[in-house]
Amino acid sequence: MDPLILAISIVILIFSVIVHEVMHGVVALRFGDPTAKNAGRLTLNPIPHIDPIGTILVPFLFLLPSILTRQSPGFIIGWAKPVPINPYNFSNIKYGELSVSIAGIIANFALAIMAAILFHILPSNFIIQGVLSFTVTINLLLGVFNLLPIPPLDGSKVVMTLLPTNLAIEYQKLERYGLLILLVLWIVPFGNGTLLGAIIGGIVSFLQTLLGF
C-alpha cells in the first residue's frame, strides 16, 4: 500500500472515531447535559479523545498486515475514549439516551455518504479516490460495528431504551460479558474469515453497493 495513502488512512480513522464520540457529547448538550462540554470533550483535537487500546493498539493490529504486505487495509475497527454523559441531566431521559446513543452512528454514516458523493463527482485521481474510498469503508465499518446490539456498543443502548424497564435491566447485565462476546465472534471462524467479520462485512458490502462501490 502507498505509504502516503496509509498515513492519510490512519488520520481518517482517528478523525472518524473522534467525530463519533464528539457527536455523542453534542447531542447530550442539546438535551441539557453539559458533562462532555465541561470535560473539554467537544473538540476535534485528538489528544483528549485518544484511548490507548481503541485508538492506537487495536487499529495498529488491524493495519499491521497491510503494512507488512503493502496491500490495502481490509477490516479495521477502532474507538476513541467515550465522552462522559450524565443522562439525569437530560430534559427527556428516554428520548435523550436514544438520541445520544445513535448520534455517533449517524455521524459515521453521514461521513460515508459525503465521501461517496465526492468520490463520484470529483475528477479521477489515484490518491484522492483511494482516500475517499477508505473514508467510505471505515465509516461504514464503524457505523455498523457500533450498531451491533452487544453491550457496551451503541446498538445495545438503543435496544435498552426501547425495552420495558425490567427487560432493559436484565439486558444491561450482559455488559460484563460484552467484550468477551465480541472476542468470541472475532475468533470463531466462518467461511474465509470470522463470524464477526462475516456479520459486519455482509452489511457493509450491501451499503457500499447502495453507495455505488
C-alpha positions, 0 to 999 in steps of 0.5 A: 500500500502507498505509504502516503495513502496509509498515513492519510488512512490512519488520520481518517480513522482517528478523525472518524472515531473522534467525530463519533464520540464528539457527536455523542457529547453534542447531542447530550448538550442539546438535551441539557447535559453539559458533562462532555462540554465541561470535560473539554470533550467537544473538540476535534483535537485528538489528544483528549479523545485518544484511548490507548487500546481503541485508538492506537493498539487495536487499529495498529493490529488491524493495519499491521498486515497491510503494512507488512504486505503493502496491500490495502487495509481490509477490516479495521475497527477502532474507538476513541475514549467515550465522552462522559454523559450524565443522562439525569441531566437530560430534559427527556431521559428516554428520548435523550439516551436514544438520541445520544446513543445513535448520534455517533452512528449517524455521524459515521454514516453521514461521513460515508455518504459525503465521501461517496458523493465526492468520490463520484463527482470529483475528477479521477485521481489515484490518491484522492479516490483511494482516500475517499474510498477508505473514508467510505469503508471505515465509516461504514465499518464503524457505523455498523460495528457500533450498531451491533446490539452487544453491550457496551456498543451503541446498538445495545443502548438503543435496544435498552431504551426501547425495552420495558424497564425490567427487560432493559435491566436484565439486558444491561447485565450482559455488559460484563460479558460484552467484550468477551462476546465480541472476542468470541465472534472475532475468533470463531471462524466462518467461511474465509474469515470470522463470524464477526467479520462475516456479520459486519462485512455482509452489511457493509458490502450491501451499503457500499453497493447502495453507495455505488462501490 
